[in-house]
Amino acid sequence: MTAPVAIGVGDRIQVTIVSTNDNGFLDIANSALAPISSTPLPEQQVGQDGMISVPPIGRVRAAGNSVQGFERFLTRKLGEVLVEPTAIVNMLDRESAQVTLVGLVEQPGTYSINQNSKHLTDVIALSGGATLPAEDVRVVMSRGGHTRSARLLDIYEKPELQVHLRKGDIIRFEPLTYDFTVLGPGGTNANFSVTEKNRTLVKALGEAGGLRVGRANAKGVFVYREISRTDAAAMGVDVTEFYGDSVPAIFQFNMRDPR
C-alpha cells in the first residue's frame, strides 16, 4: 500500500463545510428548513507559505497534509466554532507534482500525480495511449539525470515495470528501433537502426550496400544473434553450458541458394 498523496505549494483545492442541526437550517432558495447546511468555499491555490484561508477559522496550513488528514484537521478546528461540522476537501489540480509526456502519445502534455494516477500506466491512460501499437513503442523515462527505457508492451505486461511516478519525471514515447551491425567485405561496415520489425537478411544487406564483388563470399554470410534457450534446445543445442535466458548463436547463409 502506498502513502496518501500530500497537498503541496501551488495545488488548487476546494473546501466544503457541511453542518447538521436538529433545528434545521434556513433554505432560502426553497423557503424551507434543511437538516444539513453545505457551504462550498471558493477554490484556492496553496500559497508559498503552504497556507489557505478557511472562514471562520482563518489561515491554516494545508501543505504537507494528505487530503484525508487535512479534512480531519479542519473538522476538528471548525468544531470549535460551528455545530457538528464536517470538512470535505477536493484536490482540483496538483500543480506541486507533475510529470511530462512527450512523443508518440495521443495527448502529450503535463499531468498531475494524484491518488488515482500514481503509476506510469495511469498517466499513459490519461494521455489516450500511444499512437503506435504497444509492441512498436519504446518508453524512455528521465529522472534526476538518469534515463531508463522499456518496450511499452513490457510495461503493460510486467508488474515490476509499473513504476511509481515522481515530480519532474519526463516520459518520452518513441518508435522502437531494431539495431544491426554489418561487418566484412560488404558495401558499408556500420551500425544501422531501423523501425521495421521483420527486416529480412536481404534487406539488411541492401541497407549496407550489398556484398562487394570480388571480395565477398556469397556462400559465407553469417548472422550472429542471441536466441532463446527454448529455441536453442529445439535445434539440438546443449543449453546446460549457458547461463541466462538467451544463448549466442551463429547462422550461416548461402546467398546463391534461394531456398
HELIX and SHEET records of a PDB file:
HELIX    1   1 VAL A   67  LEU A   78  1                                  12    
HELIX    2   2 LEU A  120  LEU A  126  1                                   7    
HELIX    3   3 ALA A  134  ASP A  136  5                                   3    
HELIX    4   4 LEU A  152  GLU A  157  1                                   6    
HELIX    5   5 PRO A  159  LEU A  161  5                                   3    
HELIX    6   6 LEU A  201  GLU A  207  1                                   7    
HELIX    7   7 ARG A  229  ALA A  234  1                                   6    
HELIX    8   8 VAL A  239  GLU A  241  5                                   3    
SHEET    1   A 3 ALA A  32  PRO A  40  0                                        
SHEET    2   A 3 ARG A  12  ASP A  27 -1                                        
SHEET    3   A 3 GLN A  44  GLN A  45 -1                                        
SHEET    1   B 3 ALA A  32  PRO A  40  0                                        
SHEET    2   B 3 ARG A  12  ASP A  27 -1                                        
SHEET    3   B 3 PRO A  85  ASP A  93 -1                                        
SHEET    1   C 2 MET A  51  VAL A  54  0                                        
SHEET    2   C 2 GLY A  58  ARG A  61 -1                                        
SHEET    1   D 5 GLY A 109  SER A 112  0                                        
SHEET    2   D 5 GLN A  98  GLY A 103 -1                                        
SHEET    3   D 5 ILE A 170  PRO A 175  1                                        
SHEET    4   D 5 VAL A 137  ARG A 143 -1                                        
SHEET    5   D 5 HIS A 146  ARG A 151 -1                                        
SHEET    1   E 2 TYR A 178  VAL A 182  0                                        
SHEET    2   E 2 ALA A 190  VAL A 194 -1                                        
SHEET    1   F 2 VAL A 221  SER A 228  0                                        
SHEET    2   F 2 SER A 246  PHE A 253 -1                                        
END                                                                             
